[in-house]
Amino acid sequence: MRPGESAPGAPTELVALAGQVARAAADNADGHPARAARRLRPALARLAVYGDGQEASRVRARAVLELAKSDFEVRGDASAQLDLLAALADAGGQWPGLEPALAGLRGLLHLRAGRVDESLRELDLAVELIDRAEVIDACCALLNRGVLHLERGDLARARRDLAECARRSREAALPLLVFKASHNLGYLEYLAGRLPLSLERMAEAAGSDPGGLRAIALLDRARVLVEAGLVGVADETLAEAAAIFTADRLPHDLAETELARAECALLRADLDAAAVFASAARRRFARRGDEAWVLRAALLELQARAATLARRRSAAAATTGEPDPQRRGWVALARRCAGLEAACAESGRPQWAYVAHLLRIEAEVAAGQGPAPDARLRELETIPAGAPIGVRLHARRLRAELALGAGDRARASRQVRTGQRELALHRASFGSIDLRTASAVHGAALAELDLRIALDGGRAGAVFDAAERSRAVIRGTRRVNPPADPGTAALLAELRQLLEAGRELERRPAADLERQRARREALRLRQAIQARSWHEAGAAPADRPGRVGDVVAALGDRPGTVVVNVLEHRGRLVAVRVTDRGPTLHDLGPADPIREQTRRVHADLPVAANPYVPAPLRAAAAASLAGLMDRLDAEVRDVLAAPAEVVVVTGDWLGALPWSMLGSRAGLPTVVTPSARHWLTHAPAAGERGRLARAHLSSVAGPGLRHARLEAEQVAVRWPDSTLLTGADATCAQAAAMLGSPGVVHLAAHGRHESDNPLFSSVRLADGPLFAHELDQGAGAPELVLLSSCEVGRTTVRPGGEALGLTSVLLRIGVGCVVAAIAPLPDDDALRVMTTTHDLIRRGWSVPRALAQASSAQDSPIPIPLVCFGAPA
């Protein structure tokens, strides 16, 4: 019998009251406790007139049980609700299911308040009495005990309870409980470290939910996304959940959401926001009497405080040379961490206690308190099994810092590299580029320490290798031949049709309702496509980082070629210049002025290149651009000086610096590559140079560009072995197939970089946009892709340092070299430069040399914004 249902033959009013209690139970189950309470109080007042018969006892007991649930969710104070249940137990009655129902609800109240031991005792009793329980109470007891086992980390017992709950709920036709059990089985996979499978199972459960999208499911999904590193998406998901929890008056769940948002803020280094969210959650838990959750919130507050003190220490060291002016702050932090560590241990939360333990040691070391670093290393406990990746990397970083303090640089480096291997294994489980790049955010602090160790040593080769280790972690692994997903293909086709059909709507005012509807639907489709990609598991091993010794050896048969590895560290730019004689280290000065000049270059380029902008404004932009380029050139000219080719290895925002457009590089071959490993893998050996001249060419023209068809035809005619696609034949499917096959591909089409969602950057073809997202198929790849499109060489930098866009995706899937524009590319310039570049490649020139020659030969008032990315094919 379901909650509140009345037995046949009951009085009419009792039947009606039972129905009212049943509706209140449904409100509670759906997360509307305030509404449930409004139904229950008058029902209980009417039920008082009935005697102690079995049916009246059952309905009355059900009403009290549901009221205890709703009052706890709205007001907290588990003790008051437990007293109410004790009174119900004392009153007794003729309902045989009362005892297991009471035990199950007491277990739930303790669980929600964070009292693990008490909850387990009561839920064990409820399951022990399961044969006397009504079906819904039996299922709820199994569900809640499964959730409790999840919290305790006992995944085997959790799986058994949740699977049994799902089975019983299906047999009893209780779809909401089927959803909850299935959703928590998905969450179990997250705790087991199988994040793609977790997201897939949660999505399947959500599809079967009779009540539609639930805030608690959003909260759990966001937790998985945080662990995966998708901080922005997770925070948006949490904001959506918070709005629902607020509307439904669920302060405990709202506080849990605030905790998760604090974690997001910590990962994106927004320390003020992290402190605000954690503090709000702590106060909310404290008002409700949720003691254990108060500890969790306080721990996050201390993590934000530690990060703030560390940031101030770094700033002081960079500006004044002082080691740490924040000693009093560290002393206070260490004292608070010690108290919290003990409280977490007493509450049965060993993982929270471990994090407080790490923070305490970090604070005491910073304050100059406690044992020497070598003794601290012996004190540092073993990393708990199943700890989140962020906790494991924090422990590795702290161990490395302690080893440095003890003067053991080798031991410090071993800890850093162990942490980087752990992160690489974590990321190798992901199939999609989205997750593989996002999870780099967890390794940012470890990468910074790796570089600091190398720079303190002063050896150029060590700095080069540290930078490449960081890039190998950031770039992650390549996916190998994932299975095709018909569901994703259908969503992509729908999105393509929507965007193509809505092109005219984009000309309407932003307030136009039809335009707004189309944009909302496009956003929904993008999110669905993105979410499906998260379900894909990875299988590829981690990329091997490039090493300076390999680069020096490779330069031996490339006379005059120079590799320059450029990176930012603690506000300064550092370059390692490598020739066939070895590496040298160079300090390029403060990063901020160069960052600002680069930003302004990208603001001026579109104005200076747009023929529709009034001539005076265009001339002003061109003059500003020339001055900025001169200043940038002066900053880096010396380190880029080379008689032949320069390969710039860089990432993050430095990838946007227009390296090949600098005055000192005019007419000289310049390559910008995301890693030395990419260059070492794809740059041709001495005997292979000029091989592209014999390759098959695929030339494609998209719609809407004045010279696209002519350009595609002119390019195709220059290659004896070529395929030409124009008009209706130039479809996304055809272009994607070409981009999955060896050879050379030339695309003359409109391009669009999506800064908010770079994997949906695209080129427009006959049937709509071809997205970067759908190129990540793990199949073959061309040696060279030329994108005669505006701005598709641009990228968006994610937290953790990875830059994403159409060009970066092509390089990731195995394309050796990509020629792309980092700004708008006028049609006439594209036609002239691209045809000349192809002529020279056919004559055996390398791509960067051909592009440099073709670009410098143009009589243009602004530099041609085409860049050779990857390796000099």
LOBA-779427 format. One record per residue (C-alpha): residue in one letter; x, y, z. Coordinates in steps of 0.02 Angstrom, whole numbers, plus 32768, in hexadecimal, padded with zeros to 4 digits. Example, Ala and Ser with C-alpha at 12.3 -4.5 7.8 and 13.67 -1.06 7.14 Angstrom:
A82677F1F8186
S82AC7FCB8165
# end
This chain:
M800080008000
R804180AE7FD5
P8050813C8056
G7FA481798088
E7F4180FC8020
S7EAC80BB8083
A7E6F80098092
P7DC97FDA8040
G7D327FF580B0
A7D7A808A810E
P7D06811D8137
T7CF2819B80AA
E7D4982288107
L7DD981B68138
V7DED81858082
A7DF3823E8055
L7E72826280DE
A7EDC81CE80A5
G7EDC821A7FF7
Q7F1482C2803E
V7FA3826C809A
A7FD1820F7FFA
R7FDB82B47F9C
A804782FB8026
A80BB8264801A
A80CA82827F5F
D80F483397F81
N817F83047FF8
A81C282867F7B
D81C1830B7EF3
G822183867F60
H819183F97F95
P819183E98053
A813A848E8077
R80A8845B800A
A80A383B28060
A809B8404810C
R8009847080D4
R7FA683D380AA
L7FDA83708144
R7FB183E581D4
P7EF583F181B2
A7EF183378189
L7F3E830D8231
A7EC2837D828A
R7E31831D823B
L7E8482728259
A7E8782958315
V7DCD826D8320
Y7DE681B982E4
G7E0C812D835C
D7E9A80B1835F
G7E5C803B82DA
Q7EE07FF48266
E7EB2805F81CF
A7EA281018232
S7F4780DB828B
R7F9D80BD81E6
V7F5E815D8193
R7F8381C5822F
A8032817B823F
R8051819C8186
A801F8251819F
V809682668234
L8125821381D4
E810C8284813E
L80FE831F81AB
A81A282F38201
K81F382E78155
S81AF838C8117
D81D383ED81B7
F828583AC81BA
E82A683E18106
V825E848E8122
R829884B281D4
G8321843781FE
D8332840982B6
A8339834C82A7
S8327833B8364
A827783868362
Q823F831082D8
L828B827A8331
D822982AB83CD
L818B82AD8362
L81B281FE8324
A81D481C283D5
A812881FF8409
L80DC81A38375
A8136810483A8
D80FA8116845D
A8047812E8423
G8051808783CB
G7FBA80588365
Q7F817FC282FE
W7FE87FE18261
P806A7F538253
G80D77FB681DB
L80F680418259
E819A800382A2
P81FB7FEE81FD
A81B2809381BD
L81ED80EE825A
A829B809F8252
G82AA80CE819B
L8278818481B8
R82EA81948250
G8377815481E2
L834D81D5815C
L8349826581D8
H83F282348220
L84378220816F
R83FD82CD813A
A8446831881D8
G84ED82C381B5
R84E882488248
V852E81B081F1
D85378131827F
E8487815582C0
S8441814E8211
L849180A681EB
R844D805B828D
E839B808F8267
L83A0805F81AE
D83E87FB581D9
L83537F9D824D
A82D87FD481C5
V83227F578149
E83247ECF81CF
L82677EEC81E1
I824A7EF78126
D81D17E658122
R815A7EC68194
A816D7F688132
E80F97FA880AD
V814A7FA58001
I816F805F7FF9
D81C1805F80A4
A82297FC78074
C8264801C7FD5
C828980C0802E
A82EE806780B5
L83588011802F
L836C80B37FCE
N83A281188065
R8418809180A5
G846380897FF7
V847F81457FFA
L84CC813680A7
H854580B08069
L857381257FDA
E859E81AC8058
R8606813080BD
G866180F58020
D86208042802E
L85F480317F76
A85D47F757F75
R854C7F827FFC
A8506801F7FA9
R84F67FC67F02
R84997F337F52
D841D7FA27FAE
L83FC80167F1C
A83E77F877EA0
E836D7F307F16
C830D7FD37F2C
A83017FE77E6F
R82C47F337E5B
R823E7F407EE1
S82077FEB7EA2
R81F17FAC7DF0
E818A7F197E2D
A811D7F8F7E95
A810C800D7E06
L815F809A7E69
P81B580FB7DDC
L81F781887E49
L8255810D7EB8
V829580B27E1D
F82DC81587DE3
K832B81817E8A
A837E80D67E9B
S83BB80DB7DE6
H83FC818C7DFA
N845D815C7E96
L84A680C57E3C
G84E781437DBE
Y852F81AB7E4C
L8582810D7E8D
E85E481017DEA
Y862681B17E0A
L8663817D7EB6
A86B480E47E65
G871381587DF0
R86B2812C7D52
L867881DC7D27
P863C81C27C73
L85D6812A7CA8
S8591818D7D3B
L855482197CCA
E8509819B7C52
R84AB813E7CDC
M846C81E17D27
A842E82197C7C
E83D381737C64
A838381847D0F
A834D82367CE9
G82FA81FA7C4A
S828D81847CB0
D825F82037D37
P81A3821A7D3D
G81B582C77D88
G822C83117D07
L82CC836C7D32
R82F2836A7DED
A836383E07E4B
I83B483547EB0
A83E582FD7E0E
L843083A17DCF
L849483B07E71
D84DC83007E63
R850283167DAB
A855D83B87DD0
R85C9835F7E51
V860282E67DCB
L862483767D54
V868E83CD7DD8
E86F883307DEC
A870883297D2E
G874083DF7D2D
L86AC84287CCF
V86A384B57D4C
G863E85307CE4
V85B884B27CB2
A85B184707D64
D8597851E7DAC
E850B85437D30
T84BA849E7D5F
L84C984C87E17
A847D85747DFE
E83E785207DAC
A83D884A57E3C
A83E785317EBD
A835785907E6F
I82E784F57E7D
F831C84D07F30
T82FA85857F60
A824D85837F11
D822384DD7F65
R82648518800F
L82E884908022
P837184E78086
H83DC844B80A4
D83E784227FEA
L840484DA7FC3
A849684DB803D
E84DF843F7FEB
T84D384997F45
E852E852F7F8D
L85B984BA7FC7
A85CB84757F18
R85CF85277ED1
A865985507F4D
E86BD84BE7F05
C86A285027E55
A86DC85AE7E8A
L877885647EDA
L87A485087E39
R879185A47DD0
A87F686067E53
D8766867A7E80
L879386767F38
D871C86FE7F71
A868786A27F25
A86C385FE7F71
A86C7864C801F
V861B869B8009
F85C885F97FCF
A861C858F8057
S85EF860C80DF
A8539861580A6
A852D855780A7
R857A854A8155
R84FE85C7819E
R846C856F814C
F84A284C5818F
A84C0850E823C
R841085588243
R83C984AB821D
G8438844F8299
D848C83E78210
E852D83D58274
A8593836881FD
W856B83D68169
V85A4846E81CB
L864F841A81D2
R865283FF8116
A862784B580F5
A86A884F18172
L872B8487811A
L870684DB8075
E8714858580C8
L87C085558107
Q87F38518805A
A87C185C18012
R8821861A809D
A88BE85B2807D
A88B685D87FC3
T88A386927FE8
L893A8694805C
A89A086337FDB
R897086B07F53
R89A687427FC1
R8A4A86E97FE6
S8A6D86D37F2C
A8A42878A7F09
A8AB587C47F95
A8B4487577F56
A8B2F879A7EA5
T8B2888537ED6
T8B8D886A7F75
G8BF387CB7F83
E8BA987A98031
P8B8F86EF804F
D8AE5870180A5
P8A9B879980FD
Q8A0287348131
R8A4D86D381C4
R89C487038240
G894086CC81C4
W8994862381AF
V89A2860C826C
A88E7862C8281
L88BF85B981F0
A8929852C8238
R88CD853A82DF
R88228531828B
C8858849E821E
A8892843C82B6
G87E9844F830A
L878B8423826C
E87FA838C824B
A87CC834482F6
A8713836B82E1
C870C83188235
A8761827C8278
E86E78274830A
S865382828294
G868C81EC822E
R86C682518197
P877A82148179
Q8788826380CD
W8756830F810F
A87CF82F7819F
Y885982CF8122
V883B837180C1
A883F83D48165
H88E08376818F
L893083AF80EB
L88F884628107
R893B846181BA
I89E784268184
E89EA84A480F6
A89BB8532816C
E8A3884FE81F3
V8AC684F48175
A8A9985A0812F
A8A9385E681E0
G8B3A8598820D
Q8AED85288291
G8B04847182BC
P8B8683EF828A
A8C0583FF81FE
P8BCB83D5814C
D8C1C8328814A
A8BBF82FC81EB
R8B1F8341819F
L8B3482CD810C
R8B3682388181
E8A9B827E81D9
L8A3682928138
E89B882068131
T8997819180A0
I891C81D98022
P887181898044
A8836810C7FC3
G87B081567F54
A87DD820B7F7D
P87A682867EF5
I882B82B87E78
G883983677EC3
V886083207F70
R88E282A87F29
L893A83317EC9
H893583A57F60
A898E831D7FC5
R8A1183067F3B
R8A3083C17F32
L8A4383D17FEF
R8ABD833F7FF3
A8B22838F7F69
E8B2684357FC7
L8B6183DD8065
A8BE883828004
L8C2484287FBE
G8C27846E806E
A8C9383DA80A1
G8D0A83FE8011
D8CDA83607FB2
R8CB583A37F02
A8CB582F47EB6
R8C3182B77F2F
A8BC883527F0E
S8BD083327E52
R8B9C827C7E6C
Q8B0282B37ECC
V8AD3832F7E44
R8AE582AD7DBB
T8A84822B7E1E
G89F682A97E2C
Q89FF82CE7D72
R89F482157D4C
E895C82057DBD
L890882947D62
A893482487CB9
L88E281A37CEE
H884A82037D2D
R8839825A7C86
A885B81C07C1D
S87B1817C7C54
F875982087BF4
G872B81F17B3E
S86F982A27B0F
I876E83347AF0
D86F983997B5E
L872083357BFA
R87D5830F7BCF
T87FF83C87BC3
A878F84027C52
S87DE83907CD3
A888683E87CBE
V884684687D3C
H886F83ED7DC7
G892883EB7D99
A894A84A67D8B
A899B84B97E36
L8A08841F7E1C
A8A41845E7D72
E8A6E85077DBE
L8AD884AF7E41
D8B2E84467DBC
L8B6084E47D5F
R8B9785397DFF
I8C0B84A87E2B
A8C5584AF7D7C
L8C6A856C7D7A
D8CB9856E7E26
G8D3984F37DE3
G8D62856B7D56
R8D7A84E47CD1
A8D28850D7C2B
G8D0D84577BFC
A8CB584337CA0
V8C4184C77C85
F8C19848B7BD4
D8BF283DB7C12
A8B86841B7CA2
A8B2184867C29
E8B0783F07BB8
R8AD183807C48
S8A4F84017C73
R8A1384097BBF
A8A09834C7BB2
V8997834C7C4B
I892F83DD7C08
R891A83937B5B
G88F882E47B9D
T88DB824F7B2D
R8895822F7A80
R87F981C77A6E
V8808812A7A05
N877781007990
P86E081217A00
P863C80CF79CE
A85C8813A7966
D8537818079CB
P8496818B7964
G844581F779EA
T84CE827979E0
A84CA82747922
A841082987924
L84258329799D
L84B283727933
A844683687898
E83B783BE78F4
L842B84487932
R847484607885
Q83C884717837
L838F84E978BF
L8426855C78AB
E841C855A77EE
A8361857D77EC
G83778606786D
R83FF866A7816
E838386F077E5
L834686FC7899
E83F3873578D1
R83D787D87874
R8340880178E0
P834C88657981
A838988077A1B
A82DD881E7A6C
D828487C479DD
L822487327A2A
E823D86BA799A
R82F886DB799B
Q82FE86BE7A56
R829F86197A45
A831785DE79BE
R83AC860A7A2B
R836485AD7AC1
E834585137A57
A83F5851B7A0F
L843B85277AC0
R83D384917AF6
L841484297A65
R84C9845B7A85
Q84B9842B7B3C
A846B83837B0E
I84F5835D7A91
Q857A83917B0C
A852F83277B97
R8527828B7B29
S85E1829C7B04
W860682937BBF
H85C781DF7BC3
E865481A17B53
A86DD81407BAA
G879281557B79
A881280CF7B54
A88AD81277B11
P894E81307B77
A898D81D97BB0
D89F382417B37
R8AAF823B7B52
P8AF582E97B70
G8B7683307AF9
R8C26833B7B3E
V8CAB83BD7B1B
G8D2883367AEC
D8CB382F47A64
V8C9C83A57A22
V8D5783C77A1A
A8D6F832279BD
A8CE3834B7942
L8D3083F6791E
G8DD183A178E8
D8D93838C7835
R8D3684337831
P8DC084B77823
G8D8B85627861
T8CE6852778AC
V8CC18560795D
V8C3F851E79D9
V8C04859E7A5A
N8B9E855F7AED
V8B4085F37B39
L8AE085ED7BDD
E8A9E865A7C6A
H8AD3863D7D1D
R8AA186A97DB1
G8A7D87407D46
R8B1987397CD9
L8B3986F37C2C
V8BC586767C1A
A8C09862C7B79
V8C7B85987B5A
R8CD085AD7AB1
V8D10850A7A68
T8D8A84F679D7
D8DED845F799E
R8E7084967A1C
G8DFA848C7AB1
P8D8084F57B18
T8D9185A27B67
L8D1E85F77BE4
H8CD986A77BCA
D8C70871A7C38
L8BF8877F7BCA
G8BB987ED7C56
P8B0C880B7CA2
A8A7D87B07C4D
D89F2882F7C68
P8A2D88B37BE9
I8A40882F7B61
R899887E27B8E
E8944888C7B7F
Q899988B47ADA
T8961880B7A96
R88AE882F7ACB
R88B288D77A74
V88FA888B79D5
H8863881879CC
A87F088AD79E8
D88428911795B
L8853888778D9
P8797887278B2
V8780892F78A1
A881989497833
A87E888B777C1
N873088E277AB
P870F89417707
Y866489777745
V86AE89DA77D7
P86C08A9577AD
A876D8ABA7767
P87A58B3277F3
L87798AB1787A
R87CD8A277817
A886A8A917803
A886E8AB678BE
A886089FC78E5
A88EA89D47868
A895D8A5778B6
S89398A157965
L895789647928
A89FF899378DB
G8A3889E2797D
L8A03894C79E5
M8A5988D37970
D8AF989387978
R8AF689347A37
L8AD3887A7A3C
D8B5E885B79BF
A8BD988BD7A29
E8BAF88517AC0
V8BD087A87A6D
R8C3C87D079D5
D8CE087957A1F
V8CA386EC7A57
L8C4F86CD79AD
A8CE586FE7944
A8D12867278CB
P8D5086667818
A8CD385DC77F1
E8C3785997843
V8BFB85C478F3
V8B8A854C794F
V8B3085A179E0
V8AF485237A61
T8A7185757ACD
G89BF856D7B0F
D894085C57B7C
W8929867D7B4A
L89D786807AFB
G8992861A7A6B
A892E86B57A38
L89CA87217A27
P89E0873E796A
W8A8E86F27962
S8A9986DE78A5
M8A53878D7884
L8ADF87E778E2
G8B4988597877
S8BEB87FB7898
R8B9A875A7859
A8B5787A577B6
G8B80872D7728
L8BCE86AF77A0
P8B7F860777CC
T8B2F86027878
V8ACF857478C7
V8A66857D7965
T8A5284D179B6
P89F6849B7A54
S8A8384297A8E
A8B3083F07A60
R8AEA833F7A57
H8A74837379C9
W8B0583C07969
L8B7783297986
T8AEC82B3794E
H8AB5830C78B0
A8B4A8370786F
P8B90831277D7
A8C3D82C677DE
A8CC183007761
G8C96827C76E0
E8BDA829C76EB
R8BD5835776CA
G8B6E83887636
R8B0482E97642
L8A6483507649
A8A7D837F7593
R8A4C82CC7567
A89B582C175DC
H88FD82BB75AE
L88A3836375C0
S87ED837C75F2
S87AE842C75CE
V870684657613
A86A6850875FA
G861F853E7673
P858F85B6764C
G858886717663
L863D86A37640
R865F870C75A4
H86F786AA7569
A86DD860275C0
R86B0859E7523
L873885F274BB
E87B885D67546
A878A851E7559
E87948504749C
Q883A8562748D
V888484FB751A
A8845845574D3
V888A84767426
R89398489746E
W893A83D574AE
P893983457432
D88E682D074B0
S8853833474F5
T879B832F7522
L872F83CC7514
L868D83E77574
T862484817552
G856D84B2755A
A84F5842F759D
D857E83AA759E
A85E384067623
T858883B876B7
C85BF83A3776A
A85C382E67759
Q863682F076C2
A86A9836F7715
A86B0830A77B6
A86E0826F7753
M876C82D076FF
L87A8830E77A8
G87B0825877E0
S8820821F7751
P88D982397723
G890E82C176A9
V88F2837C769C
V884A83D276BB
H882284857687
L878284D376CB
A8748857B7687
A86B285A576F3
H866B861C7773
G86B785F7781D
R8678861D78CC
H86D1860C7973
E865A85F27A05
S86B5863C7A9A
D863385FF7B18
N8631854C7AD5
P86CC85347A67
L86A284817A36
F861284CB79D1
S8686853A796C
S8660851278B7
V8672852B77FC
R85D585427795
L85B384C57709
A852184A47694
D84B284537717
G84E784BE77AB
P857884CC7825
L85FA8443783D
F8627844978F6
A86CD8429794A
H866E83B579BE
E864783387935
L86FB832C78F8
D873182D47998
Q871682277950
G87BF81D5796E
A87D2819A78BA
G885981CA783C
A888D827C781B
P88D882E4778E
E898C831D7794
L895683CF776B
V88B48432777A
L88A584E37736
L881185457779
S87EE85DA770B
S8773861E778A
C876886AE7804
E87A4869978B8
V87A385DA78C2
G885785E07900
R8818863279A1
T880485D27A42
T87B085E37AEC
V881E85BD7B82
R87CF85507C07
P87FA854C7CC0
G889884E27CC9
G88E5852F7C2D
E88A184CC7B9A
A887185317B00
L87DF84EE7A99
G879B851979EE
L878884CD7941
T884284D2791B
S8876848879C3
V87FA83F979AC
L884283D17901
L88F183CB794B
R88B1835C79D8
I886382DC7963
G890882C4790B
V891483487881
G89CC83737873
C89BB84267835
V892A84A2782D
V892D854977D6
A88A685B9781F
A887B8670783D
I887D86BD78EA
A8813875178AF
P879E877F781F
L87EC87547777
P87B687C076E3
D877B875A764C
D87F687A675D1
D888A87877646
A885186D47665
L884886AE75AA
R88F586F67584
V895186B0761C
M890586037615
T892185E5755B
T89D686217569
T89F185B37602
H89B3851A75A4
D8A238544750F
L8ABB85467581
I8A8A84A775DF
R8A79844E7538
R8B2B84877511
G8B68843075B0
W8B6C84C27629
S8B3E84A376DF
V8A9584E77714
P8AD78570778A
R8B5585AA7709
A8AD285AC767F
L8A55860976ED
A8AD7868A7723
Q8B0986AB7670
A8A5686B77632
S8A21872A76C1
S8AB587A276B3
A8A9C87B275F8
Q89F18801760F
D89DD88BD7606
S896F88C976A0
P896189587720
I895788DA77AE
P89B1883577CB
I895C879A7784
P89128743781E
L8938869277E2
V89A286277856
C89F4857D783E
F89C6851278D5
G8A10846B7905
A8AA6842C78A3
P8AFB84647801
A8AB283E47788
# end
